Amino acid sequence: MAESTSDSIVALIPHSLLLVTAVISLLVFAVAARAVNWNAVKEYRGTQHFFWGSVVVLAMFWQMRAGILPGMHFHILGYTAIMLLMGWPLALIAAAFVQFIMLLTGKLEWLEFGFQYLFYSVFPILFSYAFYLIVYRRMVHNPFVYILVAGFLNAGFTHAFSDVLRSGLMWGLEIHSWDTIWRDYLRYLPMMMFPEGVVNGMFITGMVVFHNRWLSTFDEESYFN
C-alpha cells in the first residue's frame, strides 16, 4: 500500500470520490440550513454569540492538531458540545465554517473540502446526535445522565467513531497500511477519547448549571422534575 510523504493526501484520493463527497456535502449543508429556525437565530443575540464563539473555539482546536500520519491527526473535535448546545443543523453549519477557516489558514485544500467536511464533520456530528437520542429515549431524564452519558461518554465515543472512520478510509483507499495505522494511530485512541470527553463534559456541565436554557437539547422541566 502506498504511503504518503506529505501532509496533503489530495493526490492519493480518487477525483471521483472528491467530486461525490463535494456534492453530498453541499446537499447536507442545504438540508441543515433549511432545518434551522433562522428567525429565532436573528431574534436572540445569545444564539449568534454562541454560534460564532463555537466556530472560533473549534477552529482553534482543529488548528492545534497533532499530525501522526498524513491525513490522520489527533485533536479535540468539540462536536458533541456544539451539537448539544445548538442542535444538529446549526452544528453542521458551524462545522462548515470551521473547515472554511482551515482552508483559509492553509490546513486544507479546496479539492478535499467536501471529503473532509463529510467524513470528519458530518458523520461525527450525526453519530453524536444519534447517541444523544438513544440516551434521551432509553435512559432516565436526569441532569447527571445528561452530563455524564449524553455529554462525556458521547464525546469520547464520537471521537473514537471519527478516528476509526478516518482509519478505515485511509486503509480502504490504500493510503496507509493497516499495520501502520494501528501502530502509529489507533492504539493511541483511548488517550484521546478521555480528553475529548473531559473538554466537552466540562462545557456541558457549565451550561447545565449556569445557562441550561441555551442548551437546545436540554429540557429543564423534563430533567429537573
SELOLO-995441 format. One line per field, with one value per residue: y, z, x of N, C-alpha, C in turn; residue in one letter; residue number from 1. Coordinates in steps of 0.1 Angstrom, whole numbers, padded with zeros to 4 digits, always signed. Each point is the difference from the previous one (the first is absolute). Layout:
BEGIN
n.v: Y ...
n.w: Z ...
n.u: X ...
ca.v: Y ...
ca.w: Z ...
ca.u: X ...
c.v: Y ...
c.w: Z ...
c.u: X ...
residu: A ...
num: NUM ...
//
This chain:
BEGIN
n.v: -0012 +0011 +0005 +0009 +0009 +0005 +0012 +0005 -0005 +0012 -0001 -0005 +0009 -0010 +0007 -0012 -0004 +0008 -0004 -0013 +0000 +0007 -0007 -0011 +0006 +0004 -0013 -0005 +0008 -0003 -0013 +0001 +0007 -0009 -0008 +0011 +0003 +0006 +0000 -0012 -0004 +0006 -0006 -0011 +0011 -0005 -0004 +0013 +0004 -0009 +0003 +0013 +0000 -0009 +0008 +0011 -0005 -0005 +0011 +0005 -0008 +0002 +0012 -0004 -0005 -0012 +0002 -0011 +0000 +0001 +0010 -0002 +0006 +0004 +0003 +0010 -0008 -0002 -0010 -0009 +0008 +0003 -0013 -0002 +0009 -0003 -0013 -0011 +0007 +0007 -0011 -0005 +0011 -0001 -0013 +0004 +0009 -0010 -0008 +0010 +0001 -0013 +0002 +0010 -0008 -0006 -0003 +0005 -0009 +0008 -0007 +0001 +0012 -0005 -0007 +0011 +0009 -0008 -0004 +0012 +0004 -0002 -0011 +0006 +0011 -0007 -0005 +0012 +0005 -0010 +0002 +0013 -0002 -0009 +0008 +0009 -0010 -0004 +0011 +0000 +0009 +0001 +0012 -0009 -0006 +0012 +0004 -0011 -0003 +0009 +0004 -0004 -0010 +0008 +0010 -0008 -0005 +0013 +0003 -0011 +0004 +0012 -0005 -0009 +0010 +0009 -0009 -0003 +0013 +0003 -0010 +0003 +0012 -0009 +0010 -0008 -0008 -0012 -0007 +0009 -0001 -0013 -0002 +0009 -0006 -0012 -0005 +0013 -0006 -0009 +0003 -0001 -0011 -0002 +0007 -0007 -0011 +0002 +0004 -0009 -0009 +0006 +0001 -0013 -0004 +0009 -0005 -0012 +0003 +0006 -0007 -0009 +0012 +0001 -0011 -0001 -0008 +0010 -0009 +0012 +0001 -0006 +0007 +0010 -0006
n.w: +0000 -0007 +0003 +0005 -0006 -0004 +0006 -0013 -0001 -0005 -0003 +0013 +0000 -0004 -0011 -0004 +0009 -0004 -0012 +0003 +0008 -0010 -0009 +0007 +0001 -0012 -0003 +0007 -0005 -0011 +0003 +0005 -0010 -0007 +0008 -0002 +0012 -0012 +0000 +0006 -0010 -0009 +0006 +0003 +0005 +0011 -0008 -0005 +0013 +0004 -0010 +0000 +0013 -0003 -0011 +0007 +0011 -0008 -0006 +0012 +0004 -0012 +0003 +0012 -0011 +0005 -0010 +0001 -0009 -0012 +0002 +0010 +0008 +0010 +0003 +0009 -0002 +0012 -0008 +0010 +0005 -0012 -0002 +0013 -0003 -0013 +0003 -0007 -0004 +0011 +0007 -0009 +0002 +0013 -0002 -0009 +0009 +0009 -0009 -0002 +0013 +0001 -0009 +0007 +0010 -0011 +0009 -0010 -0009 -0011 -0007 +0011 -0003 -0011 -0004 +0004 -0006 -0010 -0002 +0002 -0005 -0012 -0003 +0005 -0006 -0011 +0001 +0003 -0010 -0007 +0005 -0002 -0012 -0001 +0005 -0008 -0009 +0003 +0004 +0013 +0000 +0001 +0006 +0010 -0004 +0000 +0011 +0008 -0004 -0001 +0010 +0012 +0003 -0004 +0006 +0010 +0000 +0000 +0009 +0007 -0001 +0002 +0010 +0003 -0002 +0006 +0009 +0000 -0001 +0009 +0007 -0001 +0001 +0008 +0009 +0010 +0003 +0002 -0003 -0010 -0005 +0002 -0005 -0010 +0000 -0004 +0003 -0005 -0006 +0010 -0004 -0011 +0002 +0010 -0006 -0011 +0008 +0005 -0011 -0007 +0009 +0001 -0013 -0002 +0009 -0005 -0012 +0005 +0007 -0009 -0012 +0007 +0001 -0001 +0008 -0013 +0005 +0008 +0004 +0005 -0005 -0011 +0001 +0004 -0006
n.u: +0008 -0005 +0011 -0008 +0008 -0011 -0003 +0000 -0012 -0002 +0013 -0002 -0009 -0008 +0002 -0005 +0008 +0010 -0004 -0002 +0011 +0005 -0005 +0003 +0012 -0001 -0004 +0010 +0009 -0005 +0001 +0012 +0003 -0007 +0007 +0008 -0004 +0002 -0013 +0001 +0008 -0008 -0011 +0007 +0006 -0005 -0010 +0000 +0000 -0009 -0007 +0002 -0003 -0010 -0003 +0002 -0006 -0009 +0000 +0001 -0010 -0007 +0004 -0004 -0003 +0001 +0009 -0007 -0009 +0004 -0009 +0008 -0009 +0007 -0012 -0004 -0011 -0006 -0003 +0002 +0009 +0004 +0000 +0004 +0009 +0003 +0001 -0003 -0011 -0001 +0001 -0008 -0007 +0001 -0002 -0009 -0003 +0000 -0006 -0008 +0001 -0002 -0010 -0005 +0002 -0004 -0009 -0007 -0002 -0002 +0008 +0006 -0006 -0007 +0012 +0007 -0008 -0001 +0012 +0006 -0011 -0006 +0007 +0011 -0005 -0003 +0012 +0005 -0007 +0004 +0012 -0002 -0006 +0010 +0009 -0005 +0000 +0012 +0005 +0001 -0009 +0013 +0002 +0002 -0011 -0006 +0006 -0001 -0012 -0010 +0008 +0005 -0008 -0010 +0007 +0002 -0013 -0004 +0010 -0003 -0013 +0003 +0008 -0010 -0010 +0007 +0002 -0013 -0002 +0009 -0005 -0013 +0005 +0006 -0004 -0005 +0010 -0007 +0011 +0002 -0012 +0001 +0012 -0003 -0012 -0006 +0011 +0001 -0010 +0002 +0013 -0007 -0006 +0009 +0011 -0004 -0002 +0012 +0005 -0006 +0003 +0012 +0000 -0005 +0009 +0009 -0004 +0000 +0011 +0006 +0000 -0007 -0006 +0014 -0001 +0000 +0009 +0000 -0010 +0000 -0012 +0005 +0012 -0007 -0010
ca.v: +0012 +0012 +0009 +0014 +0006 +0014 +0001 -0001 -0013 +0002 -0007 -0014 -0002 +0001 +0012 -0003 +0000 +0014 +0007 -0006 +0006 +0014 +0001 -0004 +0010 +0012 -0004 -0001 +0014 +0006 -0006 +0006 +0014 +0000 -0005 +0010 +0011 +0012 +0012 -0001 +0003 +0015 +0007 -0002 +0003 -0010 -0011 +0004 +0001 -0013 -0006 +0004 -0004 -0014 -0001 +0005 -0009 -0013 +0003 -0001 -0014 -0006 +0006 -0006 -0015 -0007 -0009 -0013 -0005 +0009 -0002 -0005 +0009 +0000 +0013 +0000 +0003 +0009 +0000 -0003 +0012 +0009 -0007 +0001 +0014 +0006 -0009 -0005 +0008 +0011 -0006 -0003 +0012 +0005 -0008 +0004 +0012 -0005 -0005 +0011 +0007 -0009 +0003 +0013 -0001 -0009 -0014 -0008 +0004 +0001 -0013 -0009 +0007 -0008 -0012 +0002 +0004 -0011 -0012 +0004 +0009 -0004 -0013 +0001 +0007 -0008 -0011 +0005 +0002 -0013 -0004 +0008 -0005 -0013 +0004 +0007 -0008 -0013 +0002 +0009 +0014 +0005 +0008 -0007 -0009 +0009 +0004 -0011 -0009 +0008 +0009 -0006 -0012 +0003 +0006 -0010 -0010 +0007 +0001 -0013 -0003 +0008 -0005 -0013 +0003 +0005 -0011 -0009 +0007 +0000 -0014 -0003 +0008 -0004 +0011 -0006 -0014 -0001 -0001 +0013 +0007 -0005 +0003 +0014 +0008 -0005 -0005 +0011 +0005 +0002 +0012 +0012 -0001 +0006 +0014 +0004 -0001 +0010 +0013 +0001 -0002 +0012 +0011 -0003 +0002 +0014 +0005 -0006 +0007 +0015 +0005 -0011 +0004 +0001 -0013 -0004 -0015 -0001 +0004 +0002 -0007 -0014 -0005 +0004 -0004
ca.w: +0000 -0001 +0012 -0004 +0007 +0003 +0008 -0008 -0006 -0011 -0012 +0002 +0000 -0014 -0003 -0001 +0014 +0004 -0006 +0006 +0013 -0001 -0003 +0012 +0011 -0004 +0003 +0015 +0004 -0004 +0009 +0013 -0001 +0000 +0013 +0010 +0002 -0001 +0007 +0014 +0001 -0001 +0012 +0012 -0002 +0007 -0009 -0010 +0007 +0003 -0013 -0005 +0010 -0002 -0012 +0004 +0009 -0008 -0010 +0008 +0003 -0012 -0003 +0009 -0002 -0001 -0011 +0002 -0014 -0010 -0001 +0013 +0011 +0013 +0006 +0005 -0010 +0006 -0007 +0009 +0007 -0008 -0004 +0011 +0002 -0011 -0009 -0011 -0011 +0002 +0002 -0014 -0006 +0007 -0004 -0013 +0001 +0005 -0011 -0008 +0006 -0003 -0014 -0001 +0007 -0007 +0006 -0009 -0014 -0005 -0005 +0011 +0009 +0001 +0006 +0014 +0007 +0001 +0008 +0013 +0007 -0001 +0006 +0015 +0006 -0001 +0010 +0013 +0001 +0002 +0013 +0010 -0001 +0007 +0014 +0004 -0001 +0007 +0013 +0009 -0002 +0011 -0004 +0000 -0012 -0012 +0001 -0001 -0011 -0012 -0002 +0001 -0008 -0014 -0006 -0002 -0011 -0013 -0004 -0004 -0013 -0010 -0003 -0006 -0013 -0007 -0002 -0010 -0013 -0004 -0003 -0012 -0012 -0001 +0003 +0011 +0004 +0013 +0011 +0003 +0007 +0014 +0008 +0002 +0002 +0007 +0013 +0009 +0000 +0013 +0006 -0006 +0004 +0013 +0000 -0008 +0009 +0011 -0006 -0004 +0012 +0008 -0006 +0002 +0014 +0003 -0006 +0007 +0013 -0001 -0011 -0006 -0010 -0013 -0006 -0008 +0002 +0014 +0004 +0015 +0007 +0000 +0007 +0014 +0006
ca.u: -0008 +0008 +0001 +0002 +0011 -0004 -0012 -0011 -0003 -0009 +0005 -0002 -0015 -0006 -0007 -0014 -0004 +0000 -0011 -0012 -0001 -0003 -0015 -0007 +0002 -0009 -0014 -0001 -0001 -0013 -0010 +0002 -0004 -0014 -0006 +0002 -0010 +0009 -0006 +0004 +0014 +0001 -0006 +0007 +0014 +0008 +0002 +0010 +0013 +0005 +0004 +0013 +0009 +0003 +0008 +0013 +0006 +0002 +0011 +0012 +0003 +0005 +0013 +0010 +0000 +0013 +0001 +0006 +0002 -0006 -0014 -0005 +0004 -0007 -0003 -0013 -0010 -0009 -0013 -0011 -0004 -0008 -0013 -0009 -0003 -0008 -0007 +0008 +0001 +0010 +0013 +0006 +0003 +0012 +0011 +0004 +0008 +0013 +0008 +0004 +0011 +0012 +0004 +0006 +0013 +0009 +0000 -0009 +0000 -0014 -0004 -0004 -0009 -0011 +0004 +0003 -0012 -0010 +0005 +0006 -0009 -0014 -0002 +0001 -0011 -0012 +0002 -0002 -0014 -0007 +0004 -0008 -0014 -0001 +0001 -0012 -0012 +0001 +0005 -0008 +0003 +0007 +0011 +0013 +0000 +0002 +0014 +0010 -0002 -0002 +0011 +0013 +0002 -0004 +0011 +0011 -0003 +0000 +0014 +0004 -0006 +0007 +0013 -0001 -0004 +0012 +0009 -0006 +0001 +0014 +0003 -0008 +0006 +0014 +0010 +0008 -0003 -0007 +0010 +0005 -0012 -0001 +0012 +0002 -0012 -0012 +0003 +0000 -0014 -0005 +0006 -0007 -0014 -0002 +0000 -0012 -0011 +0001 -0002 -0014 -0008 +0001 -0008 -0014 -0003 -0002 -0013 -0011 +0000 -0002 -0008 -0007 -0010 +0006 +0002 -0012 -0004 -0003 -0013 +0001 -0011 +0001 +0011 +0000 -0013
c.v: +0012 +0008 +0014 +0007 +0015 +0000 -0001 -0013 +0001 -0008 -0015 -0004 +0000 +0012 -0002 +0000 +0014 +0008 -0004 +0006 +0015 +0002 -0004 +0010 +0012 -0003 +0000 +0015 +0007 -0005 +0006 +0015 +0002 -0004 +0010 +0010 +0013 +0012 +0000 +0004 +0016 +0007 -0001 +0002 -0011 -0012 +0003 +0000 -0015 -0007 +0005 -0003 -0014 -0002 +0003 -0011 -0013 +0002 +0000 -0014 -0007 +0005 -0007 -0015 -0005 -0009 -0013 -0006 +0010 -0004 -0006 +0008 -0002 +0014 -0001 +0004 +0011 +0000 -0004 +0012 +0009 -0006 +0001 +0014 +0006 -0009 -0004 +0010 +0012 -0006 -0004 +0013 +0006 -0008 +0004 +0013 -0003 -0005 +0011 +0008 -0009 +0003 +0013 +0000 -0010 -0014 -0009 +0006 +0000 -0014 -0010 +0005 -0009 -0013 +0001 +0003 -0012 -0011 +0004 +0011 -0005 -0013 +0000 +0008 -0008 -0012 +0005 +0003 -0013 -0006 +0007 -0005 -0013 +0003 +0006 -0009 -0013 +0002 +0010 +0015 +0006 +0008 -0007 -0010 +0008 +0004 -0011 -0009 +0007 +0010 -0007 -0013 +0001 +0006 -0010 -0010 +0007 +0001 -0013 -0004 +0008 -0005 -0013 +0002 +0005 -0011 -0009 +0006 -0001 -0014 -0004 +0006 -0004 +0011 -0004 -0014 -0001 -0001 +0014 +0008 -0005 +0005 +0015 +0008 -0006 -0004 +0011 +0006 +0002 +0013 +0013 +0000 +0007 +0015 +0006 +0001 +0011 +0014 +0003 -0001 +0012 +0012 -0002 +0002 +0014 +0006 -0005 +0008 +0015 +0005 -0011 +0004 +0002 -0013 -0005 -0014 -0002 +0006 +0002 -0006 -0015 -0005 +0004 -0003 -0016
c.w: +0000 +0013 -0005 +0008 +0003 +0008 -0008 -0007 -0012 -0012 +0001 +0001 -0014 -0002 +0000 +0015 +0006 -0006 +0006 +0014 +0001 -0003 +0012 +0011 -0003 +0004 +0015 +0006 -0003 +0009 +0014 +0000 +0000 +0013 +0011 +0000 +0000 +0007 +0015 +0002 -0001 +0012 +0012 -0003 +0007 -0009 -0010 +0007 +0002 -0014 -0005 +0010 -0002 -0012 +0003 +0008 -0007 -0010 +0007 +0003 -0012 -0005 +0008 -0002 -0001 -0011 +0002 -0013 -0010 -0001 +0013 +0011 +0013 +0005 +0006 -0010 +0005 -0006 +0009 +0007 -0008 -0005 +0011 +0002 -0010 -0008 -0012 -0012 +0001 +0002 -0014 -0007 +0006 -0004 -0014 +0001 +0006 -0011 -0009 +0006 -0002 -0014 -0001 +0006 -0006 +0005 -0008 -0014 -0005 -0004 +0011 +0010 +0003 +0007 +0015 +0008 +0002 +0010 +0014 +0007 +0000 +0007 +0015 +0007 +0000 +0010 +0014 +0003 +0002 +0014 +0010 -0001 +0008 +0015 +0004 +0000 +0009 +0015 +0008 -0003 +0013 -0004 +0000 -0011 -0013 -0001 -0003 -0012 -0013 -0003 +0000 -0009 -0014 -0007 -0002 -0011 -0014 -0005 -0006 -0014 -0011 -0004 -0006 -0015 -0009 -0003 -0011 -0014 -0005 -0005 -0013 -0012 -0002 +0001 +0010 +0002 +0013 +0012 +0004 +0008 +0015 +0008 +0003 +0003 +0009 +0014 +0011 +0002 +0014 +0007 -0005 +0004 +0013 +0000 -0008 +0009 +0011 -0005 -0002 +0013 +0009 -0005 +0002 +0015 +0003 -0006 +0008 +0013 -0002 -0011 -0007 -0010 -0014 -0007 -0007 +0003 +0015 +0004 +0015 +0007 +0001 +0008 +0015 +0007 +0002
c.u: +0009 +0000 +0003 +0011 -0003 -0013 -0012 -0002 -0009 +0004 -0003 -0014 -0005 -0008 -0015 -0006 -0001 -0012 -0013 -0002 -0003 -0015 -0008 +0001 -0009 -0014 -0003 -0001 -0013 -0012 +0001 -0005 -0015 -0006 +0002 -0011 +0007 -0007 +0003 +0015 +0002 -0005 +0008 +0015 +0009 +0003 +0012 +0014 +0005 +0004 +0014 +0011 +0005 +0009 +0015 +0007 +0003 +0012 +0013 +0004 +0006 +0013 +0011 +0001 +0015 +0000 +0008 +0004 -0006 -0015 -0006 +0006 -0008 -0003 -0014 -0010 -0009 -0014 -0011 -0005 -0009 -0012 -0010 -0004 -0010 -0009 +0008 +0000 +0011 +0014 +0006 +0004 +0013 +0012 +0005 +0008 +0014 +0009 +0004 +0011 +0013 +0005 +0008 +0014 +0010 +0001 -0008 +0000 -0015 -0005 -0005 -0010 -0012 +0002 +0002 -0013 -0010 +0005 +0004 -0009 -0014 -0002 +0002 -0011 -0012 +0001 -0003 -0015 -0008 +0003 -0009 -0014 -0002 -0001 -0014 -0012 +0001 +0004 -0008 +0004 +0005 +0012 +0014 +0001 +0003 +0015 +0009 -0002 -0002 +0011 +0013 +0002 -0003 +0012 +0012 -0002 -0001 +0014 +0004 -0006 +0007 +0013 +0000 -0004 +0012 +0010 -0005 +0002 +0015 +0005 -0007 +0005 +0014 +0010 +0010 -0003 -0006 +0010 +0005 -0011 -0001 +0012 +0001 -0012 -0010 +0004 +0001 -0014 -0005 +0005 -0007 -0014 -0003 +0000 -0012 -0012 +0001 -0003 -0015 -0008 +0001 -0008 -0015 -0004 -0002 -0012 -0012 -0002 -0004 -0009 -0007 -0010 +0005 +0003 -0012 -0004 -0003 -0013 +0000 -0011 +0001 +0011 +0000 -0012 +0000
residu: M A E S T S D S I V A L I P H S L L L V T A V I S L L V F A V A A R A V N W N A V K E Y R G T Q H F F W G S V V V L A M F W Q M R A G I L P G M H F H I L G Y T A I M L L M G W P L A L I A A A F V Q F I M L L T G K L E W L E F G F Q Y L F Y S V F P I L F S Y A F Y L I V Y R R M V H N P F V Y I L V A G F L N A G F T H A F S D V L R S G L M W G L E I H S W D T I W R D Y L R Y L P M M M F P E G V V N G M F I T G M V V F H N R W L S T F D E E S Y F N
num: 1 2 3 4 5 6 7 8 9 10 11 12 13 14 15 16 17 18 19 20 21 22 23 24 25 26 27 28 29 30 31 32 33 34 35 36 37 38 39 40 41 42 43 44 45 46 47 48 49 50 51 52 53 54 55 56 57 58 59 60 61 62 63 64 65 66 67 68 69 70 71 72 73 74 75 76 77 78 79 80 81 82 83 84 85 86 87 88 89 90 91 92 93 94 95 96 97 98 99 100 101 102 103 104 105 106 107 108 109 110 111 112 113 114 115 116 117 118 119 120 121 122 123 124 125 126 127 128 129 130 131 132 133 134 135 136 137 138 139 140 141 142 143 144 145 146 147 148 149 150 151 152 153 154 155 156 157 158 159 160 161 162 163 164 165 166 167 168 169 170 171 172 173 174 175 176 177 178 179 180 181 182 183 184 185 186 187 188 189 190 191 192 193 194 195 196 197 198 199 200 201 202 203 204 205 206 207 208 209 210 211 212 213 214 215 216 217 218 219 220 221 222 223 224 225
//
